Amino acid sequence: MVERVSSLLRRSVEHLETEVPDSHALVVDSLGPLVVELDVDGELFSLRGGGGLDVCDGAAELAGARITTTRAAILEVLDARVGLQEAIETGTVSVAGALDDVLRAHDTLLAYVHAAVRAPSQPGLLSALRRAP
């Protein structure tokens, strides 16, 4: 069975908190109180800040930024076959929201990736992400 992206992100965040707490704290600080709604292949969930990082299933009522993409597009960006800017320009990643919120979401993504490369559990989660539905 293929694990949902929201579940993988939830596990990733939990591992970051225990494996690389200083990096996790930078992700929390970058996100601040922002709520980012994600739609990955029709799976709706959100990442919520405000003192921690919570991954919540379903649509977010008060999302500051909304991101729509696919599991395949995420892997294309992570594998550096496509840059994030190119993915946005070609529409494989769609971002909506106020400029300040979109920039905060971008900064949070960068902090998350910098944390993830330092956490020993993340390669296994990336392998699970690669298992296409």
Beta strands, then each sheet from edge to edge (+ up, - down):
strand 1: 35-40
strand 2: 43-48
strand 3: 54-57
strand 4: 65-69
strand 5: 94-97
sheet 1: 3+ 2- 1+ 4+ 5-
end
